[in-house]
Amino acid sequence: MPFKVESQIEELYRDESRRVFASLSRILGDLDLAEDALAEAFAAALEQWPKDGVPNNPYSWLVTTGRFKAIDAIRKRARSDGSLLMVAEQIDQSALSEVELAEETVRDDQLRLIFTCCHPSIAPESQVALTLREVCGLETEEIAKAFLTPTPTLAQRIVRAKSKIRDAKIPFEVPSPEDLPARMNGVLQTIYLVYNEGYSASSGDTVVRTDLSQEAIRLGRHLHNLLPFPETAGLLALMLIQESRRAARTSPSGDLILLEDQDRSLWNRGMISEGVRLVEGAFRTRQFGPYTIQAAIASIHAEAPTPADTDWAEIVGLYDLLIRFVPSPIVALNRAVAIAMNGDLDAGIEIIGGLANGLLSSYHLAHASLADLYRRAGRNDEAREEYVRALELVEQEPERRFLQRRLDSL
């Protein structure tokens, strides 16, 4: 019987610990205190539940127990720091009815935690680290390994972010309806940064880091369930459709395979179908934004039976729309590639040439894209120059090997 209870507690920790943590963060107003309280609550469960049985509402029990454990810890520390006594009293006097934990309260606590970790006053790289640590529950070592960052460096980012929340008294709250759109952009951007690092690692020996991509999708799905807005649907759709191609993106030896050369029978049709449904639903609201547009572009590629069947004209039209939302050189680069693939090779070369010699002169993909268009146009000498420049800038080993093979083929 005790073994069965311990298994239940382990399962509960996997499935519910971040929800418990979110509520404790809101009640205690301190992430470090909430982490300690979470650990104390589960330790108490391991001690009491095998003897007393699993309570009817384990979640409520854990939050209440964690709250009391935190109060006790603060009171002990207050013996040497009298200012902490008031903190303990404030937590002690907080209405316990909040801990009755209606599903809506739990949902709001999770949203509060996400928006707090992605607060605009926290540096973007720290937002990513803090979100993965506190919202997703990943260990600091896991996050550091995924981003190829020394663990002490990553840990310092998390410490600084927590200090910022504490010192600036950033409230654990969902933004007001007026502030929500602007704040939502930061949350979506953080999730997509996590996904992109997993989908196409910025450096290192591998193209992809599956664990990060899957965590970003899980977080995006969670956010969409909590806030089913058109753009949360668009971001989730974009990640699902991109993720559907994972099995076809690399060879058994780890080499990069371009979209046009991929074995489309390996694409995950279930992910594509779900992504397309989300995109269509978001477009019907006519309140969509850049993530939905990017998902629509990805869906056109995903639904084309062969590369030749790709509707490049529609993709150009979507990029024309996207660049109004995001007038960035990266979007301009992708739009120019689509223009070239739609039949106007010279126009694509002209636009990308300007970018590769200007705003994107240090971006290896700008030079790689220009080299590819020169190659398609039979301008091999110019293609060689651009491949060499791309090779000087690339940091990911599989991409380097791919570019070197293209250069050698010329």
N, C-alpha and C positions, 0 to 999 in steps of 0.2 A: 504493500500500500504506500509506504513512504516513497519508494522508487517512482511509483506512478505520479505522486504529487510533485516530486522533483521534476519529472518530465513535463508536467503541466506548467510548472513555473518557468522552465527553460523555453517552452513554446510561447508562453505569455511574454517573456522578455524579448524574444525575437519579433513578435507581432505587435506588442503594445508599448514597449519601453519608451519609444520616442513620443507617443501620445501622453504617457505619464510625465515624461520630462517636460513637454510643452506646457502642461498645466502647472507643474511645479515652478517652472521659470516665471510664469505669470504671477503666481501666488507669492513667490519669494523675491522676485525682481532682481535676481542675480544668477547668472548661468553657472558659475562655479558652485554656488550653494545648492543649486538645483541638481547638479551632477552628483554631489555628495549625498544629497537627500534621496536621489533615485537609487544609488548603490545601497544606502542604509535600508530603504524600504524593501528591496528585493532580498537583502540579507535577513531581514526580519521575517519575510515570507518563508524563506527556506527553513527558518527555525520554528515558526509557529504553525504553518499550514499542515505539515505532516502530523502534528498532534491534534490541532483543532479543526482541521478540514479546510477546504478552499472556500472562501467567503462567496456569497451570492453575487456580489459586485466586486470582483478582484481589482478593477481599475480604481474604483472609489477608495477601496481599502489601501491600495498602494499610495495614492495621492495623499490621503489623510495621514497615513503613517509617515510618509516622507516629510510632510509638513511639520508634524510633531518632532521628528528627529532633527529637523533643521532648527526649530525653536530651541530644543535642548542644547544643540551645539552652539548656537549664538549666545545663550545664557551662560554657558561655561566660559566662552571667550570674553563675556562681559565682565567677568571678575577682574580682568586686567585692563579692560577698556569699557568704561561705563557708558560710552555713547552707544554701544551695541545693545544695551538693555532696552532702549526705546524701539530699536528695530525689531527685537523679539516680541515686544508687547504689541507692536502694530500688526505683525503677522498673526500673533495669537488672537487678536481681536477681530481679524478679518472674518467675514461671515462664512460659517461652515456650510451654509446652504449652497455656496458656489461649488463645493466639493461633492455635491450630490450628482454632479456630472451628467447633466442631460447631454445628448449627442451634439446639440448645437453649441454648448459650451466647449466641448472637446474640439469640435471643428474650429471654433474661433481661437482657441488656444494654439492650435497648430498653425493657423494663419498668422497669429501674432508673432510666433517664433520665426516663421519664414521672413516676414517683413522686417523684423528686428535685425536678423542676421544680414539682410540685404539693405540696410539703411544707407542712404546716400552719403552720410558722413563717414562711413567706413570705406577704406580703400578697396577697389574692385577685386584685387587678388586676395585680400583678406575676407571679403564677402564670400568668395568661392570656398575658401578653406573653412570658414566658420559654418557655412551652410552644410557642407559635407560632414563636418564634425558633429554639429548640434542637431540639425534637422534629420540627417540621414544616419547618424550614429557611427560613421566610419572612424576607425582609430587614426590618430595623427600619423603613425608610421605608414598606414595604407595610403593616405592622401599624399604624403610626401613621395612615396614610391611611384604613385600614378603620375605625378607631375614632374618626376625626376628632379625633385628639390630636396636638399639636405633636410633631414628631420628637424634639427634645431631651428633652421630658418623657417620652416613651415609652422613649427610650434610657436615661434615668436610672433608670426602673423596672427595666429589665433589668440595669443595672450594680448597683443595690442588691440585687437578687435573687441575682446571682452572688456578690456580696460576702458576703451572708448565708450562702450555702452554704459558701463558703470559710472565713469567720471562725468560724461555728458548727460547722465540721467535720461538716456534714450528710453522712452516708454515702450513697454510690451503691449502694442496695440495695433489693430488694423487701421490703416489710414482712413481719413474721412472720405466720403464719396467724391469731394472735390479734388482731393490729393491722390486718390486711388489710381487714376490712369497713369500719372507720372511715376508713382512708386512701383506700379505693376511692371513698367518697362525695365526697371532695375532688377526685379525678381526674375523676369523672363530672360533677361540678358545673362544673369548669373547661371541659370539652369543651362542655357544654350552654350555658354563658355565651357561648362563641365562636359556637356555632350560632345562638343567639337574636339576637345582634348582627347576624349576617348575614341571618337570616330576617325580622327586624323591627327595623330600625335604630332606636336610641334617640333619634336626632336627625338633622337634616340634610334634604336635598332629595329623597332617594329612600327608598322603603319597604324595599328589600332590598339586600344586598351579597352577590352570588352567590359571590364568591371565598371569603369567610369561611365561609359555610354548607357549601360543598363541602369545604373543608379540615377542618371539624369532622366531617363525615360520614366522610371518609377516615381521620381520627384515631380516630373511634369504631369504625369497621370494623377498623382495625388493633388497637385495644385488645381488641375482642371475639375476634379471631383469637388473640391472645396469652393472654387470660383469658376463656374462654367461659362466663361466669357468667350467671345469669338477668337481672341488672340491666344488664350490658353489652349483652345482647341487647335489653333493654327500651329503653335509651337509643338504640341504633342504630335500632330500629324506630320510635321516636318521631320521630327526625330524618328518616328516610326518608319516613314518611307525611306529615309536615308539608311536606317538600320536594316531594312529589308534586304539590302544589297551586300551586307557584310560578308557572307560566305563566298561571294563572287569577286570581292575586291582585291584579294591577294592570291598568289599561287601557293602550292604546298611548300615552296621554299621561302615564302614570305615576301615575294616580289609584288610590286604594285601592278594591278590590271586596270586600265582605263575603262570608263563606262561603256564606250563603244565596243570594247573587246570582251566584255564580261559574258559569261554563260548565264543567260537570263532564266534558264530553268532552275538555277540555284537561288533565285530571288524568293524571298518569303512572301507568298501571295496573301497570307492572312494579315500580315502587317500592312501591306499595300492597301488591301480592301478597307481596313480600319482607318488608315490615314486618309484615303480618298473620301470616305464618309464624313470624317471630321472636317475636311477642307470644304466639301460641298455645303455642309451645315453652316460653317462660318461665313461662306460667301453669301448664303441666303439672307443673313442678317444685315448685309451691307454696312456692317460696322467693323469690318476686318482691318488688319494692319499688315506690316511687313512680314511677320512670320507666316501668316496665312498665304500671302502672295508667293513666298519662297516655297511653301508646301505645295502650292498649285503647280509651280514650275517642276518641282520634284515628281509630282504625280503624273505629269505629261511624259516625262522620261520613263517612269515606272510602268505606265500602261502601254507604251509603244512595244509591239511584238518584236521588232528589230530596230537597230539604229536608223535604218533608212526610213522607217515609219514615223520617226519623231517629228512632231508638228513644231518646227522651228519658228514659223511665223507667229504662232500663238505664244511661244516662249518669249520672242522679242517683244510682243505686246505686253506681256506680264512684266518684263524688265522695264519697259517704259513706265508702267504703273509703279513698280517698286522704287525706281530712282526718284520718284516724287516724294516717297516716304523717307527714303534713305539715300540722300545725294552724296554717296561716298565713292571714292575711286575704285574700291573693290567691286561694288555693284556695277560701275561703269565698265570695268574689265569684263565681268561676266556677260553683260549686255553686248559688248563688242564681239565676244566669242559667238554669241547667239546670232548676231547680225552676219558674221562671216559664215557660220554654218547654214544660215538661211539663203546663202547664195551670193552675198556681196563680200567676197574675200578682201577686196582692196579696201573697202570701208573699215572692215574689222582690223586690218593691218594698220591703217592710218590711226585709228583711235587707240589701239593698244600700244603702238609705237610712241605716241605722245605720252601715255601713262608710264611706260617702261623707262622713258627718258626724263620723266618728271616726278610726279607724286609717288609713283610705285617703283622708283629706280632701285630700291633695296629689297624689293619683294620678288622672290625667286619665281613665283608662279606667273608674274607678269612677263618675265623674260621667257619662261617655258612656253607660255601661250603664244607669244609673238613668234618664237622659234617654230612652233608647230604650224602656225599659219604660213610662215615663209616656206616651210617644208612642203605644205600642201600646194603652194603656188609655184613650186619648183625653183625657188630662190635659195639654193642650198648654201651658198657662201654666207648669206645673211643669217640663215638658220643656224649655221655652225657658231657664229659669233654670239647669238642669243643663248644657245645651249651652254656654251662656255661660261657666260655670265650667270646663268641660272645655277650652274654647278658650283660657282664660287660662293653663292649665297645660301644654297640649300643646307638644312641641318638634319634632315631625316634620312637615314641610311637607305631604306628601300627607294625613296624618291631619287636619291643620288644615283643609285644603280640604274633606275629607269632612264634618267636623263643621259647617263653615260652610254647606255645602249642606243638611244636615239641618235646621239652624236656620232657614235661609231658607225651607225647604219648610213650616215651621209658620206 
